[in-house]
């Protein structure tokens, strides 16, 4: 898995722009949560399609970005959580045990 670290709010504009040509996943991860660690591990063990960009947010270090994601993409904050962004909008989000690469791929088409 080639995670792109999400560390600045300006990256959210870049994500919206790039999602017009290529779907983007944001994985919001709590480094203090075992469920989040399991979800991250499950994603990393799966084959990540090259047709999707994968961003990783450490929401403990970057809580302000996590809050901005919730506001910008009109989703309720959860942790762990994945958001699939296409054409600048969140078209799919899931949390906890519902996070799977198969579902991400299914919703990215």
N, C-alpha and C positions, 0 to 999 in steps of 0.2 A: 504494500500500500504506500503510495506516494502522497502523504498528507501535505497540504499546503497550510502552514500555520496562519491562523486568522488572529492578528494582533493589533489591528488598527481599524477604526470606524471607516476610514476612507476606502478600505478594501471592500466594504459592502457595496459601494457604488460600482467598483470594478466587477464584483460578482454579478450584480444586476446586468451590467453591460455585456459581460462575456456569456451570460446565460441565454442570450439571444441566439448564439451560434452553437453553444455546447451546454448541456445541463450541468448544474453545479449542486453538489451536496455539501451542506454544512452539518458537521457533527459536533454537537455541544456536549462536552465531556466534563464531568466532575471528577477531579483526581482524588476526591475523598469518598467516593461511593463505589462499593463493590459491584453493584448492578451495572454502573456505567463502565467499569473495567471489563465486565463480561461482554457487554455490547460492543465495546471497542475491539476486544479480542476476536469476537465473532466476525466483525467486518474485516479485520486484518487477515483472518484465515481464508476468507472467500476471495475469489478472483475478481479484482476490481476492473471493470471495463474501461478501456482507454477513451471511450466516448463520453466519459463523465469526469469532471474535476472534483476532487475531494478536499474540502477545507476542514481543519481541525481547530476547535475553539476550546481552550482551557478556561472554563467559565469561572473558576475560582480566581484566577489571575486577572481575567478580563470580564468581570461581571457587567461593567458598563456596556460592553459590546453585546453581551447576551441580552441585555435589556433593550438595546437598540434593534437587535434582530427581531425580537418579539413585536416591537412597535412597527418597524419597517415592513415586515412580512405578515403582520396581522395574525400572529399565532400566540397561543398561550405558552408561557415559559414552562418547560419541563426539562428534567435531567435524569438520564441521558436523553438526547433528542436528535433526530435527523430532520433536516428540511431539504426538500428537493426544489431547486429554483430553476424555472424555465421561463424565458421571455420576461425576466425581471420580477416574476411573481412566484410565491411559494405554491406549488401545485400538489404537494404531498408532504405531510409531516407525520412522524411516528415517534414513540418513546418506549423506553424500557424493553421488555422482551419482544415487542413488536418490530424492533429494528432488525432488518435482514437485508443482505445484498440482493437476494432474489426480488424482494418487494421494491427496492430502489430501482433495479433494472426494469421491472415491469412498468413502473410509473414514469420512467424516463422516456419511454417511446411515445 
